[in-house]
Amino acid sequence: MSSRTPKTVAVLMGGPGAERAVSLSTGQECATALRQAGYFVVEIDAGPDLVNELTLADPDVVFNALHGRWGEDGCVQGVLEWMKLPYTHSGVLCSALAMDKEKTKDVFRGVGLPVVDSLLMAREDLVGAHPMPLPYVIKPNNEGSSVGVYLVDLGAEAPPELSTDMPDMVMVEAFAPGRELTTTVVGDRALTVTDILTNTWYDYDAKYAEGGSKHVVPAELPEDIFQACLEYALKAHAVLGCRGISRTDFRWDETRGLAGLILLETNTQPGMTPTSLSPEQATAVGIPFPELCRFLVEDASCNR
């Protein structure tokens, strides 16, 4: 940094959402990395007194390490804009748009990015008949980290009884078979492709439990599929208006070649836990974790 006085960075973590535990892990990892990079760091567990805590901390930059609702959907971004505090990651509109899975897919369809069929349904209507051919997936329309995801497989006689924690409106999505792939974009650069290997599918435990999945990075793929992942991730990042960093997830049915590559969603607040994919990809292309966090801090601004 050019200034002799280190910047004060407030790392927002935790929060009240379903992804609180993941966010606490991300925040602690990022706070440690930012201290290693030479910043003065204040850790803030985001709650109802967030504005007061930010006022007391008086940071130069806010590092947004929140996940899920309130932290990833434009809400906290609006607070930071109102307080005129430069912050990392994407802005209000992009965050709100990317958090709404169905609206995101509408945007992707509009620019020719490949997605599967899906629809929104009231939870109470998911009884009796299947809403689409099997297999399909039921998920909240506005959560991440595979929170509340139901895979309805071949042979199921009826839709499953959903947890009372599920929202009133859910997304029903055709199941995309194949390998789980992902690509991180940092700034205007798509880093690489990871092939995620699991015993079942990439659920919450596979994402965050030690040994829950194996990551092959860079993925061993045909060159056209590898390059398509990079190109699609960059296009998704741009069309949504992402800033700083994003991660786009794919499924690839290798029996269908390029036609089998499907975008699942784009995450504007990728996890930064010890098992997370984006830091691993950055390391694989020569960007140490503290340097990745430094980039995000130096990229921070208002009006994102």
N, C-alpha and C positions, 0 to 999 in steps of 0.2 A: 504494500500500500504506500501511496505517496506521502500521506500525512504521518508525522511522527506520533501523533496521538491516535491510538487505535480506535476504530469505530466501535460504538456500542451497538450490539445486535441483540434484540429481544427475540428469543426462540419461543414461538407459540406451540404448545403441545397439549395432549390430553383432550380436554373439551368434554361436552356432555353426550356425544354421539355414540353409535354402536361400535365405532372403530377406535374408541378411546385407548385401549391397551396398545394397539398398533402405533397410534400417534405418540404415546409416551415413549415407546421404544425408539421410534424415528427421531423424536425431539432430543432424546438423550444422546443418541449417536451423532446427530448434527451439532449439538452444543459442544461435545467433545472435539469434533473435527474443527469447528470454528475457533475454538481456543488454540488448537494446534496451529491454525492458520494465522494466529496473531490478533484475533478480535477480543474485545471485552464482551462477555456473553451474560445475559440475564435470562434465566429460564422462567417462563410463565405458563402455568397450567390454566388454560383459558376457561373462565367461568363468568358468572353474572357481573363480577366486578372488573371485567377485562379493561374497560376504558380507564378506570382509576389506576389499575396496575401499569398500564402503558404510559399514563401521564406521569406516574412516579418514576418509571424507568427512563423516560425521555430518550428513547433509542434513536440512533441515526438510521437504522434499518430494522424492519421486522422480518424475521425468517419464519415463514409459515410452514410449520411441520404438522399441521392438523390434517386429519383425514375424515372423510364422510361428511354428513350433514353439518351445517353451520360453519365448518372450517374449509370445506372444499366446494361449496355450492354457491359462492358469491356473497354469503352473509357477512363473514368476517372481513372479506375484501371491501365491502361497502363501508364497514366501520373504519377500516384503515384509510380509505379514501377520504372519508369525512374528517378524520383526524389529521389528514395530510402527512401520513407516515409512509415513506417508501417501503414497499414490501416485495417479497420474492414470489415466484410462480405466476400463475395467470390472474387476470383481472376479473372484474365482477361479471361481465357478460359471458365471457368464455367459461368461467367456472360454473355459472348457473346452467349454461347450455350443455357442457360436457357431463354434468352430474345427472342430467335427464337423459336416460339411455335411449328412449324412443325418439326424442327430438334430435339427439346426436345422430341416430341412424337416418333420420329424414335428411339431415345435412349431408351425410355421407352418400346417400342415394342420389342426391341432387348433383354431386360432382363425379358420379360414376364409381365410387368406391364400393367394393362388394360386401354386402351384409345379408344375413338371412331374414326370412319373414318373421314378423313379430306383431303383437297387438297388446293394447292395454285393456285390462279387465278389472272390474270390482271383485275384491276377494270373495265376497258373498255369492258371486255368480259362478265361482269355480267349484261347482258340485255336479254330480251326475255325469253328463257327457263330456268327453274330451273336447277342448276348444280348437284343437288342430291335430293333424295326424301325429302319432307317436314315432319317435321319441321327441320330447320337447322339454324346455326348461322354464321354471317359474322363478322369478326373482323380483326383489324390490326395484322400482324404476329409478330410485335415487340413493342407492347405497353402493359401496365398493367392498373390496377385500373378500368377495364371495360370501358376504353376510346374507343369510336367509335365502340361499339358493336351493331349489328342489329340482332334481333330475327325474323326470317321469319317463321311465324306460319302456321298451317293448313289453307287452304282456300286462301292463297295468290296466286294471278294470275300470278305474275311475281316477279323477284328479285326487291328489293327496289332501288330507286335512292340514291346512296351513297353521303355523304357530300364531298365537294371538299377538306376537311381536311384529308380524308382517303388517305393512301399511294397508289401508283400505283399497288402494289401487295398486295392482301389480302388473309386471310385464310377463307375457307368455311368448316364448321365443323358440323357433324351430332349433333342434339340437344340431350343431355343426360337428360332424365327426372328424377325427384325425389328430394330428400332432398339435401340441400347444406351443406356440411361438410368440415371441415378444421383441419389440424394438424400442429403445429409448432415443428420444431426440433431445439434444442439449443445444440451445441457441438455434442455429440453422443447420445443425449437423445430426444426421442419423448415425448412431454409434455402431451398432452391430446387431446381430440376431441371436437370441438364446432359444434353444430347444429345451422345453421343460418336461422332464420325465417323472411320472408318478405311477403308483400302483393302481390308482383308480382314476380320479380326475382332480383338477387343480382347485381344491376347496380351501377353506380357511386354514386348516391344519397343514395341508401341503405347502401353503404359502409361508407360514410363520413358525411351525414347529421345527426344531432341529432335526435334520434328516428327513423332513417331510417330502422333499422332492430333490431330484438331481438336475443340475443345470449344465447343459453342454453349450459352451460359449467360446468361440463362435459356433453357431449351429452347423452341422454337417448336412448341407442342403444342395440341391442343384442350383447353379449360379442364377438362373432366372427367378427362382423362388426367393433366394436370398436378396437379390436386388429389388424384387417387387416388395418385399417387406420393408426395406429401407425407403423406397419411393412412396409406398402407401402411408407409412408412418409420418414422413415429412408432409405429405399432402393433408393428412388428417390434422396434424399440428397447425398447419397454416390455415386451413379452412375454418377450424374452430376458433382461431385467433389465440392459440396458446402462447405463453411467454415463459422463458427460462428453461423449463424442462417438462417433458410429457413422456408417457409410455403407452404405446399402442399394442394391444393383444390380438392375436390371430389364432385361428384353427386352420390346419392344412390337411386336406384329404389327398394324400399323395397318389392315389389311384386316378385322380382327375387332373393332375398337373396344375397349371396356373389357375384353371377354373375352380380348383378345390381350395384356393386360398381365400379366407373369409375374415373380415375385420369383426372383432367382438365389441371392443370399446376403446376409448382413449382416456387415460388417467392423467389428470392435470396435477396431482399431488402424489407422485410415485413414492412407495414406501422406501425408507432409508434404514431399515432394521438390519441386523447382522445377516439375515437370510434373504434380503431384498435383491431384486433383479437389476435395478438401475445402477446402484453403486458397483455391482459386480461387472456390468457392462462397461462402465466408465474405466474401471481398473484394467479391464481386458484391452482397452484401446489406449492405455497409457495415461489416464487421468486419475491420480490418487484421490481418495475420498475428500481429504481436506481441500484439495484444489477444486473439486466439483462444488463443494459448499461455498468456497470463495467466489467462484464464478457466479453463483446464484445471488450472493450478497452484492457483488459489484454490478450485477444486472438489475438490481431492485430499483423500483420507481413507483410513483403514483401514476394515475391515468393509464393503467395497463389494459 
